[in-house]
Amino acid sequence: MSLFTLGIEEEFQTIDPKTRELRSHMSKLVEGGKVILQERIKQEMHQAVVEMISSVCENIKQAREEVTYLRRMLVDLAAKQNLHIAAAGTHPFSDWQKQLITEDAHYDKLIDDMRDVARSNLIFGLHVHVGIPSREEGMQILNAARYFLPHIYALSTNSPFWCGRNTGFKSYRSKVFDKFPRTGIPEYFSSVAEYDNYINLLIKTGCIDNGKKIWWDIRLHPFYPTVEFRICDIPMRVDETICLAALMQAIVAKLHKLHQQNLSFRPYHKMLINENKWRAARYGINGNLIDFGKEIEVPYSHLAEELMEFVDDVLDELGSRKEVEYINEILRMGSGADRQLKVFEETNSLKAVVDYIVSESKIGL
């Protein structure tokens, strides 16, 4: 089994073809898909959200096959229920207050605890698990990988609209999620023991019942031997999802390689990384991020180039050069948010934006 395995989770919107609003029919999709897809299709708290979960993939080629297959199955299942599937971090105009909640003890507890913060959390993300050699090594990788989170996130930005408004952000999804506790960039942890003590203290004091209630942008998974990247909006195209997964895998592999050579990547303070995360949410790939080493602002495209150079020596080993280099295509065509905004500019219609998202979500299937 390869070291840096991949697991990919994508959260999709179920859309009414006539009104283009979110439609709460996810349970029918999940029931219809269970026979073929078993545990790879899952309901979420809001009934208009359906999550697809890949198997453990050995490499990026397998991940592409799996993600493409799952999306295709979902689009077909939805069509049988007279629904569309859309991949974007937020719905352009549906109101969270009108959405039905899935009946489930787990979700009932969440809403009982967090009230409107949970109810209003109508967002759609991409989560990528990358296999790690050990939890100790995973902790070191997590500490260093935090620095790259804004760089990855900017490429995924795909939620410029919220409740019918152009928010001025390329990713408003993160602003919605910020209301939850235990979100955002994690702190630096000096050891796995320190990390585990923190989680155990929260469990002991009734803040959480298990480590899955830690919703940081990156985390050591409490049950699997993986580092889980959770910062991204779900992108529209399979190619974009695969590019992001390949980039995350390459970052983990590169940091592991540095550790093997007794080299380390300088860890940065959460406060500094947060400055870049804010810029990525606001401007996406069109803004400047801060290069903390040089202490200057740099256009995002320059940092993307540097990032590709940083991981270059592990790409052929991982078989993911083509996938990581798709970053250049995202820079050329714009992130999902850029493309949504362009459609809105041309049509002045949020329904046209939904139609565009639906069509983009099928590209490559």
Order of alpha helices (4+ residues) and beta strands (2+ residues): beta-alpha-beta-beta-alpha-beta-alpha-beta-alpha-alpha-beta-beta-alpha-beta-alpha-beta-beta-beta-alpha-alpha-beta-beta-alpha-alpha-alpha-alpha-alpha
